[in-house]
């Protein structure tokens, strides 16, 4: 039923495909008669649904992948995909009841930027996925970091529609700073519209069938059910959802 997960999963895949198409080198290591070609280095910041799929896709394409998240609990998931988890000690961090990263303090964000910058320097592709519900996305890569990166590198900002993780990123534009391409693409899942529509329609079907009563031919609105109570905004003229209210 989770629309966010189904679409973010496809967005993570597209982020890697779009980034690799803008890179002037191949993704996998190649042993050739003309010498060995080194694999591309990919750094994924944020290991939610989109981040995990980005890691998996980059690994399938043969890249060396590193990833970072403020939640240490995802380290095992990153390693299970064959990627390296970058450890940055930010002190006490946590996650919401739904498993998403909590907002960092200004001090934690500054420390994250500083240590991430070193990983970005050695990366060919950087993909940022950090978003906050109902708030602008945190700014985690600034121009000082971008200027340290190699010419020809690509930074893809998956949060560009909600304010952006990357300084200078613009919706549906590619901005170049000192030879580094900063990519902002809205609605990434629409790049694979066939699968995005298939997954989304299944989300809707699964929700409806869960609460559809065959006998009465109606949806049963049982507000003791957590999914119904969090899905319905207004019922019988009354606002049911506290955040919407």
C-alpha positions as CSV (number, residue, x, y, z in Angstrom):
1,X,0.0,0.0,0.0
2,X,3.0,2.3,0.5
3,X,3.1,4.7,-2.4
4,X,6.2,6.4,-1.1
5,X,8.2,3.2,-1.1
6,X,7.1,2.0,-4.5
7,X,7.9,5.3,-6.2
8,X,11.1,6.0,-4.2
9,X,12.4,2.6,-5.1
10,X,12.1,3.4,-8.8
11,X,13.5,6.9,-8.3
12,X,16.6,5.4,-6.7
13,X,17.2,3.2,-9.8
14,X,16.6,6.1,-12.2
15,X,19.0,8.4,-10.2
16,X,21.9,6.0,-10.9
17,X,21.0,5.5,-14.6
18,X,20.7,9.2,-15.2
19,X,23.9,10.0,-13.4
20,X,25.9,7.3,-15.2
21,X,24.7,8.6,-18.5
22,X,26.3,12.0,-17.7
23,X,29.6,10.5,-16.7
24,X,32.5,10.6,-19.2
25,X,33.7,7.2,-18.0
26,X,32.3,3.6,-17.7
27,X,30.9,2.3,-14.4
28,X,32.6,-1.2,-14.1
29,X,36.2,-2.1,-13.9
30,X,37.4,-3.4,-17.3
31,X,40.5,-5.4,-18.1
32,X,41.4,-4.5,-21.6
33,X,44.3,-4.9,-24.0
34,X,44.9,-1.1,-23.6
35,X,45.1,-1.4,-19.8
36,X,42.8,-1.7,-16.8
37,X,40.0,0.8,-16.5
38,X,39.1,1.6,-12.9
39,X,35.5,1.3,-11.7
40,X,33.5,4.5,-11.0
41,X,33.1,5.5,-7.4
42,X,29.6,6.2,-6.3
43,X,28.6,7.8,-2.9
44,X,25.0,7.6,-1.8
45,X,23.9,9.9,1.0
46,X,20.8,8.7,2.8
47,X,19.9,5.0,3.0
48,X,16.1,5.0,2.8
49,X,14.2,3.1,0.1
50,X,15.6,5.3,-2.7
51,X,19.1,5.1,-1.3
52,X,19.1,1.4,-1.0
53,X,17.9,0.9,-4.6
54,X,20.6,3.4,-5.8
55,X,23.3,1.4,-4.0
56,X,22.0,-1.9,-5.5
57,X,21.8,-0.4,-9.0
58,X,25.3,1.1,-8.9
59,X,26.7,-2.2,-7.6
60,X,25.0,-4.1,-10.5
61,X,26.6,-1.7,-12.9
62,X,30.0,-2.5,-11.4
63,X,30.8,0.6,-9.5
64,X,32.6,0.9,-6.1
65,X,29.9,2.1,-3.8
66,X,30.0,4.0,-0.5
67,X,27.0,5.1,1.5
68,X,26.2,7.2,4.6
69,X,23.2,7.7,6.8
70,X,22.7,9.4,10.1
71,X,21.1,6.1,11.4
72,X,23.8,3.5,12.2
73,X,21.2,0.8,12.2
74,X,21.3,0.8,8.4
75,X,25.0,-0.2,8.2
76,X,24.1,-3.9,7.9
77,X,21.7,-3.2,5.0
78,X,24.4,-1.2,3.2
79,X,27.0,-4.0,3.7
80,X,24.5,-6.7,2.6
81,X,24.4,-4.9,-0.8
82,X,28.1,-5.1,-1.1
83,X,28.7,-1.4,-0.4
84,X,30.9,0.3,2.2
85,X,29.2,2.2,5.1
86,X,30.9,5.5,5.8
87,X,31.0,6.1,9.6
88,X,30.6,9.6,10.8
89,X,30.2,10.1,14.6
90,X,27.5,12.7,14.9
91,X,26.7,12.0,18.5
92,X,23.1,11.1,19.3
93,X,20.9,10.7,16.3
94,X,17.7,8.7,15.8
95,X,14.8,7.8,13.6
96,X,11.1,8.5,13.6
97,X,8.5,5.8,14.5
98,X,8.2,5.1,10.8
99,X,11.9,4.4,10.5
100,X,13.0,7.7,8.8
101,X,16.0,9.8,10.0
102,X,15.3,12.6,12.4
103,X,16.4,16.2,11.7
104,X,20.0,17.0,12.8
105,X,21.1,19.9,14.9
106,X,23.1,22.7,13.2
107,X,26.3,21.4,14.8
108,X,25.6,17.8,13.6
109,X,24.9,19.1,10.1
110,X,28.2,21.0,10.0
111,X,30.1,18.0,11.1
112,X,28.4,15.8,8.6
113,X,29.2,18.2,5.8
114,X,32.9,18.4,6.8
115,X,33.5,14.6,6.8
116,X,31.2,13.9,3.8
117,X,33.3,16.3,1.8
118,X,36.3,14.0,2.0
119,X,34.3,11.2,0.5
120,X,32.8,13.4,-2.2
121,X,36.3,14.4,-3.3
122,X,37.1,10.9,-4.3
123,X,33.7,10.1,-5.9
124,X,32.7,10.2,-9.5
125,X,29.0,10.2,-8.7
126,X,27.3,11.6,-5.6
127,X,23.6,10.9,-5.1
128,X,21.7,12.7,-2.2
129,X,18.4,11.5,-1.0
130,X,17.8,13.4,2.4
131,X,14.3,14.8,2.9
132,X,12.3,15.9,5.9
133,X,8.5,15.5,6.1
134,X,6.8,18.9,5.8
135,X,10.0,20.9,5.8
136,X,12.7,22.0,3.3
137,X,15.3,19.4,2.5
138,X,18.6,19.8,4.5
139,X,21.5,21.4,2.7
140,X,24.3,18.9,3.0
141,X,26.6,19.7,0.1
142,X,27.8,23.2,-0.6
143,X,29.9,24.8,-3.2
144,X,33.1,24.4,-1.1
145,X,32.6,20.6,-1.4
146,X,31.7,20.7,-5.1
147,X,34.9,22.7,-5.8
148,X,37.0,19.9,-4.3
149,X,35.5,17.3,-6.6
150,X,37.1,16.1,-9.8
151,X,36.1,17.7,-13.1
152,X,33.5,15.5,-14.9
153,X,32.0,14.3,-11.6
154,X,28.2,14.2,-11.3
155,X,26.1,15.2,-8.2
156,X,22.4,14.2,-8.5
157,X,20.1,15.9,-6.0
158,X,17.0,13.7,-5.4
159,X,15.5,16.3,-3.0
160,X,15.6,19.1,-5.5
161,X,11.8,19.5,-5.5
162,X,11.7,20.1,-1.7
163,X,14.5,22.7,-1.6
164,X,17.5,20.6,-2.5
165,X,20.4,18.9,-0.6
166,X,22.9,20.5,-2.9
167,X,23.8,24.2,-3.2
168,X,23.0,25.5,-6.7
169,X,20.7,22.6,-7.8
170,X,17.7,23.6,-9.8
171,X,14.6,21.7,-10.8
172,X,14.9,20.0,-14.2
173,X,18.2,21.6,-14.9
174,X,21.9,20.6,-15.1
175,X,24.1,23.3,-13.5
176,X,27.9,23.1,-14.0
177,X,30.2,24.4,-11.3
178,X,34.0,24.1,-11.9
179,X,33.4,21.1,-14.3
180,X,31.1,19.3,-11.9
181,X,27.5,18.6,-13.1
182,X,24.8,19.3,-10.5
183,X,21.6,17.5,-11.7
184,X,18.1,18.2,-10.5
185,X,15.3,16.0,-12.0
186,X,11.7,16.2,-10.8
187,X,9.5,13.1,-10.6
188,X,12.3,10.7,-11.2
189,X,9.9,7.7,-11.2
190,X,8.2,9.1,-14.3
191,X,11.4,8.2,-16.3
192,X,10.2,4.6,-16.0
193,X,6.5,5.4,-16.2
194,X,5.4,1.9,-17.2
195,X,6.7,0.3,-13.9
196,X,5.8,3.4,-11.9
197,X,2.2,3.3,-13.0
198,X,2.0,-0.5,-12.5
199,X,3.4,-0.1,-8.9
200,X,1.1,2.8,-8.1
201,X,-2.0,1.1,-9.3
202,X,-1.1,-1.9,-7.2
203,X,-0.8,0.4,-4.2
204,X,-4.3,1.7,-4.8
205,X,-5.7,-1.8,-5.4
206,X,-4.2,-3.2,-2.3
207,X,-5.5,-0.4,-0.1
208,X,-9.1,-0.7,-1.5
209,X,-9.2,-4.5,-1.3
210,X,-8.0,-4.5,2.3
211,X,-11.1,-2.5,3.4
212,X,-13.7,-3.4,0.8
213,X,-16.6,-5.3,2.1
214,X,-17.9,-7.7,-0.6
215,X,-21.4,-8.0,1.0
216,X,-22.2,-4.3,1.4
217,X,-20.1,-3.3,-1.7
218,X,-18.6,-0.5,0.4
219,X,-15.3,0.4,2.1
220,X,-15.4,-0.3,5.8
221,X,-14.2,2.8,7.6
222,X,-13.0,1.4,10.9
223,X,-11.0,4.2,12.5
224,X,-9.5,1.8,15.1
225,X,-7.5,0.5,12.1
226,X,-4.1,2.3,12.0
227,X,-4.0,2.4,8.1
228,X,-7.6,3.8,7.7
229,X,-7.0,6.4,10.5
230,X,-3.8,7.6,8.8
231,X,-5.2,7.5,5.3
232,X,-8.5,9.3,5.6
233,X,-8.3,13.1,5.9
234,X,-12.0,14.0,6.1
235,X,-15.0,11.8,6.9
236,X,-18.7,12.9,7.3
237,X,-17.6,16.6,7.4
238,X,-15.1,16.0,10.2
239,X,-11.3,16.4,9.8
240,X,-9.9,13.1,11.0
241,X,-6.2,13.5,10.4
242,X,-4.4,15.6,13.0
243,X,-1.5,16.7,10.7
244,X,-4.0,17.8,8.0
245,X,-6.0,19.7,10.6
